[in-house]
Amino acid sequence: MTREFGATAWGRAWLKQIEPVLITGAPDRDLPRARALARHAITDLTITGRRVTASITDRSHGQTLALDIPAWSGDEQRTVERALTSTGSLHAGDLPDRLATDLTAAGVRIAPRIEEIAAAGDTGRIERRHVLAVCYALVQRIDEEPVLAVRLRTPSETSPSTVKSSPAGLLALTDIDPKTFYLVPTVRDRRNAASR
Amino acid sequence: MPLPVAGHCALTPDGAHVLTAEATTDRLRSALTLTDSLAVAGLTATLRGYQLAGVQWLLDRDGGAVLADDMGLGKTLQAIALMLCHPKAAHLVICPTSVSANWAREIARHASGLRAVGDHDEAALGTVTVTTYARLRRDPDRLTGRLWGVVAFDEAQQIKNPRTLAYRTAKTISAHYRLAITGTPVENQLGDLWALGDLVRPGLLGTRRRFRDRYIVPIQRRGSPTAAHRLAAHTRDLVLRRTKTEVAPELPARHVIDVACAITSEQRRLYEAALAEAFDTGLGAGSARRTSVLALLTRLKQVCNHPAQVLGQDGPLTERSGKFDRLADMLDEIIDTGAGCLVFTQYTAMGRLLTADLADRHGLAVPFLHGGLRPANRDRIVDEFQSGKGPNVLVVSLRAAGFGLNLTRATSVIHYDRWWNPAVEDQASDRAHRIGQNQPVTIYTLRTAGTIEDHIATMHERKRGLADAALTGGEADLLALGDEELYGILRLGPEAAR
């Protein structure tokens, strides 16, 4: 049976920060509400570097939230890089669950504590349950693509380039200039295209 | 010679790119080279553009792929071409019994560089061993004990369950290239997609459990667009699927495909018994002879259709008739794709068996359009089919089809049994292929190889092209023959050999 949140070890590492195993005090009433919001009220969840943005509609009130995920410390980052080199090739954004376990054992905190995440909203004050809802949605996204768990914590200078480039042999439609559509390219055009 | 963008602006499948000028000319060159090398290797057919592109695509995949083109686009031919590109090897085809005869025939027809052999023959360089899933289950060692060039799993959706013996055995067959062939759009059944993917490219899609967690559950339970998008990108390297609509400009407006089906042992027994009984008791002379020959022809045709038809039974229906099983596979694909299809039969009893089977296996109330219906019912059935409100398959009695029916929603026409006069079949096919039809129509004629249906097919070939007025009933030709000649025509041919 696949879990709704935390199907992979990477998602579960994040889930543990949202739902601590050891509960002291009264049950956290924000959690069930946050899960319901994650299921139905979140749209446009996008991840750029370590920033997660999402639109959330709660009781007909819409808000866009931006969460900045703190990067790993230098030590953690080095441990992760070493482990990744020995993992070898990966397919379609997956990472083995075993790696998550090993990293945790080596002292790497895969997910930050929720309080460490800086949250900003475009309207009014930020509700804790909204931040938690975005984190739940993020857990599902990480389950789908575990490599995100690494990208979300990697300092931006070492993060792989995100500049979009067309695969070899392909020309993106957005790069086609209608003005030159029917013109035979000159030598200079071709040289420029090659250097792009 | 540099090209303007207008000269190389064909869209790639992702809809967001075009090939660069260099890539376009490279592709053209490799297509020309491939055409030449296929001709040298012994391909006697001319591949259509999309078929050539398909073979090139398959060759570019590393060790395996799923070919999932729509029915009628020539998947078998592309697979044969792929085998020709792997010379110095023995190849293997595993398919349902109902299509094994068709494979042997297509190989003989299109590839002089290959030779189809049976289970018990020695596999050597340039041979294609054609065997069945039933044999794979019964006698796996013969198939798993050697290294093949290309192994093709035809109608691969039949072994999509990873827990079955057939699937597990299929996985242990070693080959340079593993090809799964299916006309069912596997991308809609994610579990099946994983099974077929893992069969041809082990590990490419990750473990089954991981695939379920990362794709099936997110896509099917919460409609995750990110997971669907990633899966599409991921499987673009695994599955090639072109629909009839996509390649319509390359298809002829009306395209006839002859489908040879294997006889089952029950059919063989009934067929031989009917022949023996008729000839042993004697056919008589004069009008009595006419009656007994016609009765014999009808009986043989019914045996070819289905033992249940000739025995007056309601079932069981599967694995008793090669044609019936083949049709069931074809209809499974058609029902999945939603394209309109007409199935013609000249026997009411057969029409009822066909609709009963569809109701049983798909829960579909497929109407049977026959001469005994009231005009109002008939019109309702036609309207529902044409408007898309009813099921996309319609079973039609050949005799009911002569009237002004307009069934242009159908882009496939299947003749389940053969009528003596090709003009009658053509008239039926024209219910779909007529004014108002803007898609190519594919017409399939099913026949049981090595039986009386071969004779009818040969006669059609001979008669087509003659003026309609010159056509006479084919039974008349047979009635004029003496016992020996008649027996020579009707007895089981080598294609129906055990």
Interface residues (C-beta under 8 A of the other chain):
Chain A: T2 E4 A7 T8 R39 H91 A92 G93 D94 Q140 R141 D143 E144 E145 S166 P167 A168 G169 L170 L171 A172 L173 I176 T180 F181 Y182 L183 V184 P185 R190 A193
Chain B: P2 L3 P4 V5 A6 C9 T12 A16 H17 V18 L19 T20 A21 E22 A23 D26 L204 L205 G206 R210 R212 D213 R214 Y215 I216 V217 P218 R221 R222 S224 T226 A227 R230 A233 H234
